[in-house]
Structures are given as structure tokens and as C-alpha cells.
Amino acid sequence: MTQTVTEQALPYWIRLIQALGPTFAGFATAAIALAVAVIAYRQWRTAHDKILLDLFDRRFSVFNETAEFYKFCFSHTWHDIELHQLQPFHEVRRRAQFLFPKSVQDYLKDLHETAIDGHQAAGSASGKWGEQDEAVRHEARKVVLAKVEHLRKLGEEMGMIFAPFMAMHQRAQ
């Protein structure tokens, strides 16, 4: 083997680096690729968590507005409520159709229609709609009591209806 004078003059560690350089370059490339993959995964995970948080916020808003509607129905006597005060809940139901499955949408519809029916029956029972016949007013009072009881039952079910859709389904990290 013929070595030039300059190769013999180089320190051993430099000759070692020259000999192993391509191997180290391969390892460095693999390490950089692994780092890029880890960063890409974390970015995907962050985006996924953000989507879950946004969905939770929207669903929680519908839940809170439903609870407020329920409290409103029980904080007023139905014959004192005007129908236009029950109408804004249509907007909550409209938003819910894109956030919840049919079971929750059906629950919200039942809650809303029960409140509207109770309001209308309360108007008949109190003579607000011009009902003079005592038998009709008596039947309307029965309907009001039935609607109040149904509304109370719906209020008790509210947490169970919404709970499965309020979890964020992610690991704590």
C-alpha cells in the first residue's frame, strides 16, 4: 500500500472519520428522518386534539343552552310565557343536527314540543285564548300537568342523553 506523505501526516482520528464518514452520514440522515416523523406526528396529534376541543365547545354550548331553556320553562308559569320566548330554541336544535346523532336531536325536539304544547294548554286552561267552557279548561289543566311531568322527566334524562357525546376521548399526555 502506498500512502502519500500527507495521508501519513494526518492524525488517526481524522483518517477514522474519513473512513467512517459515509456510515455516519447514513445514520445522520436516518436520525433526521426520524425527527421529522416525530414532529409530523405531534403536529397531527395537536390538530386532532384541536378538532376534539372545538367539537366539545360546540356541543357544550348546545348542552348549556338546553339547560337554560329547561330552567326557563320551570322558572315561569306557562300561561305567563309568550310563544316567541320559546322560539329561539329552534336555533339550538338546528345547530344540534350537525353535532349530535338522531337520538339527541329527538330528545331536543321532544323537549321543545313539550314546552310549546304546555304553553298552549296553559293558555287554554287559564282562559287566555278565550276558552269559556269549564270542561275544556279542566281538560287543558290535565294536559298542563302531564306536560309538566313529562318536562320534569326530560330534565332528569338530560345528563344521560348528553354525557356520551361530551367526552373528549383522548389520552392524558
C-alpha positions as CSV (number, residue, x, y, z in Angstrom):
1,M,0.0,0.0,0.0
2,T,1.3,3.3,-0.9
3,Q,0.3,6.2,1.2
4,T,1.2,9.7,0.4
5,V,3.1,11.8,2.8
6,T,0.0,13.9,3.5
7,E,-2.1,10.9,4.5
8,Q,0.5,9.7,6.9
9,A,0.7,13.1,8.4
10,L,-3.0,13.2,9.2
11,P,-3.9,12.3,12.8
12,Y,-5.5,8.9,13.2
13,W,-8.9,10.3,14.3
14,I,-9.2,12.3,11.1
15,R,-8.4,9.2,9.0
16,L,-11.0,7.3,11.0
17,I,-13.7,10.0,10.3
18,Q,-12.8,9.9,6.6
19,A,-13.2,6.1,6.6
20,L,-16.5,6.1,8.5
21,G,-17.9,9.3,7.1
22,P,-20.4,7.6,4.7
23,T,-21.7,5.4,7.5
24,F,-22.2,8.4,9.8
25,A,-24.0,10.3,7.0
26,G,-26.4,7.4,6.7
27,F,-27.1,7.4,10.4
28,A,-27.5,11.2,10.4
29,T,-30.0,11.0,7.6
30,A,-32.0,8.3,9.4
31,A,-31.9,10.4,12.6
32,I,-33.1,13.5,10.8
33,A,-35.9,11.5,9.1
34,L,-37.0,10.1,12.5
35,A,-37.1,13.6,14.0
36,V,-39.2,14.8,11.1
37,A,-41.6,11.9,11.5
38,V,-41.9,12.6,15.2
39,I,-42.6,16.3,14.6
40,A,-45.2,15.4,11.9
41,Y,-46.9,13.0,14.3
42,R,-47.1,15.6,17.0
43,Q,-48.5,18.2,14.6
44,W,-51.2,15.7,13.5
45,R,-51.9,15.0,17.2
46,T,-52.2,18.7,18.0
47,A,-54.6,19.2,15.1
48,H,-56.6,16.2,16.1
49,D,-56.9,17.5,19.7
50,K,-57.9,20.9,18.5
51,I,-60.7,19.4,16.5
52,L,-61.9,17.5,19.5
53,L,-61.8,20.6,21.6
54,D,-63.7,22.6,19.0
55,L,-66.4,19.9,18.8
56,F,-66.6,19.7,22.6
57,D,-67.0,23.5,22.8
58,R,-69.9,23.5,20.3
59,R,-71.6,20.5,21.9
60,F,-71.2,22.1,25.4
61,S,-72.8,25.3,24.1
62,V,-75.8,23.3,22.9
63,F,-76.0,21.5,26.3
64,N,-75.8,24.8,28.2
65,E,-78.5,26.4,26.1
66,T,-80.7,23.3,26.5
67,A,-80.2,23.5,30.3
68,E,-81.1,27.2,30.2
69,F,-84.2,26.5,28.2
70,Y,-85.2,23.9,30.7
71,K,-84.7,26.2,33.6
72,F,-86.6,29.0,31.8
73,C,-89.6,26.7,31.4
74,F,-89.7,26.0,35.1
75,S,-88.9,29.5,36.3
76,H,-92.0,30.9,34.7
77,T,-95.7,29.8,34.7
78,W,-96.6,28.7,31.3
79,H,-99.5,31.0,30.9
80,D,-97.2,34.0,31.5
81,I,-94.7,32.8,28.8
82,E,-95.2,34.2,25.3
83,L,-94.8,31.8,22.4
84,H,-92.0,33.9,20.9
85,Q,-89.9,33.3,24.1
86,L,-89.9,29.5,23.2
87,Q,-89.0,30.0,19.5
88,P,-85.2,30.8,19.9
89,F,-84.7,27.1,20.9
90,H,-85.2,26.3,17.2
91,E,-81.7,27.7,16.6
92,V,-80.3,25.4,19.2
93,R,-82.0,22.4,17.6
94,R,-80.7,23.5,14.2
95,R,-77.1,23.6,15.4
96,A,-77.5,20.3,17.2
97,Q,-78.4,18.5,14.0
98,F,-74.8,18.8,12.8
99,L,-73.2,18.0,16.2
100,F,-75.3,15.1,17.7
101,P,-76.9,11.9,16.4
102,K,-80.6,11.5,15.9
103,S,-81.2,10.3,19.5
104,V,-80.2,13.7,20.9
105,Q,-82.0,15.6,18.2
106,D,-85.2,13.7,19.0
107,Y,-84.7,14.5,22.7
108,L,-84.3,18.2,21.9
109,K,-87.4,18.1,19.7
110,D,-89.4,16.4,22.4
111,L,-88.3,18.9,25.0
112,H,-89.2,21.9,22.7
113,E,-92.5,20.5,21.6
114,T,-93.5,19.6,25.2
115,A,-92.8,23.2,26.3
116,I,-94.8,24.6,23.4
117,D,-97.7,22.2,24.0
118,G,-97.6,23.0,27.7
119,H,-97.7,26.7,26.9
120,Q,-100.7,26.3,24.6
121,A,-102.5,24.1,27.1
122,A,-101.8,26.6,29.9
123,G,-103.3,29.4,27.8
124,S,-106.5,27.3,27.3
125,A,-106.6,26.3,31.0
126,S,-106.4,30.0,32.1
127,G,-108.8,31.2,29.5
128,K,-106.1,33.3,27.8
129,W,-107.2,32.0,24.4
130,G,-110.8,32.9,25.1
131,E,-111.9,29.4,26.4
132,Q,-115.1,29.8,28.4
133,D,-116.2,26.2,28.7
134,E,-115.1,24.9,32.1
135,A,-114.8,21.3,30.8
136,V,-112.3,22.4,28.1
137,R,-110.4,24.4,30.6
138,H,-110.4,21.4,33.0
139,E,-109.0,19.1,30.3
140,A,-106.4,21.7,29.4
141,R,-105.3,21.7,33.1
142,K,-104.8,17.9,32.9
143,V,-102.7,18.4,29.7
144,V,-100.6,21.1,31.5
145,L,-99.9,18.7,34.4
146,A,-99.0,15.9,32.0
147,K,-96.6,18.2,30.1
148,V,-95.0,19.5,33.4
149,E,-94.4,15.9,34.4
150,H,-93.0,14.9,31.0
151,L,-90.8,18.0,31.0
152,R,-89.5,17.1,34.5
153,K,-88.7,13.6,33.2
154,L,-86.9,15.1,30.3
155,G,-84.9,17.2,32.6
156,E,-83.8,14.2,34.7
157,E,-82.7,12.5,31.5
158,M,-80.7,15.4,30.1
159,G,-77.4,14.5,31.7
160,M,-77.6,10.9,30.5
161,I,-78.6,11.9,27.0
162,F,-75.7,14.4,26.5
163,A,-72.9,12.6,28.6
164,P,-71.7,10.1,25.9
165,F,-71.1,13.0,23.5
166,M,-69.3,15.3,25.9
167,A,-66.2,13.2,26.5
168,M,-63.1,14.3,24.5
169,H,-61.9,10.7,24.1
170,Q,-58.2,11.4,24.3
171,R,-55.3,10.2,26.4
172,A,-53.8,12.4,29.0
173,Q,-50.3,13.2,28.0
